[in-house]
């Protein structure tokens, strides 16, 4: 598969986090088109729109307002339209039980969001690079799970 960029969605109610993600993505060697949402309701309204561009990866804060992250994951993982979309749940603090629940529901990536910009940059770079490799190689995303 030859593609020039990744479509990425970030859903977080903290504007600073959205800015951090966008700034990190701009610095990567991989071209990324980013869309941001502030809650789970807006995210799912967009994704369920027939004209929506389905992203290759969607980052969702675990404690997102409106429709929570697990409701979003349930909706995404039961719709074949999203079968090639990787989901990444993250939060400042996320318990082992919450991580396990997310993986059981079909989520691909769980990460504790680092508090400093440089560590967050390193983690997001790793996630995007691995996802890009999966995306461009045609590997089966059903087997793609990552805990950071």
N, C-alpha and C positions, 0 to 999 in steps of 0.2 A: 504494500500500500504506500503510495507516494503522496504525502500531504505536507503542506508548507507550514501549518500552524496547528496548535491545539485550541479547541474551544473549552474554556474553563468557567465554571460558576462558583462563586463564593457566597455563602449565606451566613451573615453574622449581624447582630444588632448593634455591634460596636463599630462606629465609623473609623476609629483609629486602626482596628484590626483589618478592615477592608483596605485602607490605605497601605498598610504594611504589606499585605498580600499583593496588591497591584504593583507596588514599587519593587518587590522581590521578583515578580514575574517579568517586569520590564528588563531586569538585569540579566536574565537567563539567555543562553544562546538559542534556545528554542523559541520561536515566535508564538505568542499566546494571545488569544482574544478573550478578555475577561468580562463577565457580566456579574453584577453584584445585586444581592437582595438582602433586605433587613429582617425578614421573617419567613417562616415555613409556608405560610399561606400564599404569599407573593411568588415564592419559588415554585410551588406546585401549580399555581395558576399559569405561570409562564410555561413550564414544562408540558402541561396538558393542553396548551394551545396548539392547534394543528399546524400552525406556521412556525413553531419554535424550532430553533436549531438545537438539536440534542448534543450536549457537550460530551467530550471524551471523559472528563472528570468533573465531579461536583464535590466541593468542600462544604460541609454543613456543620455549624457549631452545634454541639450536643444539646446545649440548653437554649435553643432558639425559641423566641416567642411565637405565638400563633399556633400553627400546626408544629408539633415538636419533631425533632430529628427522627425519632423512631417511627412516627406516623409517615413522615416523608419517605423513609427507607422502605416501609411496607408498601406504600403506593408505587414507588419506583420499581421494586423488585417483582411486583406482580404484573407489570405491564411490559410486554415484549418490545414495545417501542424503545425501551431503555436498556435492552439487553447488552449493548456494547458500551454503556456508560459505567465508569468506575465511580464508586461513592467513597468519600473520605469523611469520617466523623472526627471532630477534634474538640477540645476544650482545655481550659487552663488546668482543671482538675477533673479527671474522669476515672472512675473506679474500675477495678478488674472485672467486677460483675457487670458494669455497664458496657465495658469493652466486649465481654463474652456475649452479652445480649445482642450487641450490634453485629457481631460476626455471625451469630445464629440466624439473624434476620437477613443475612446475605450481604451485609456491608463489606467492602473490600479493604479499607484502610482505617485504622484507629490511631490517633496520635494525641499525646498530651502537648498542648501548644506551649513552646518555650516562652519564657517571659522576656527574653532579650532579642533584639532584632537579628543579630548575627547568627544565633542558634536557630531561630525560626527560618532564616534564609537557608541555612544548611539543610534543615529537615525538608523544607518545601522543594529545594533543588533536587534532593534525593527522590522525593515522591514524584515530581514531574518527570525526571529523567527515567525512572523505572517505568512510569506510565507511558512515556513516549516510546520506550523500547517495546512494551507490550503492544501498543497501538500500531507501530510501524511494522512489527514482525508478524502480526496476525495470530499471536498466541491467544489461547483460550482464557478470557477474563474471568470465567467461572472459577478458575483455580488461583486467582490473584488475590492474596490477602497479605497484609503487611501491618505490623504493630510497631509503632515508634514511640 
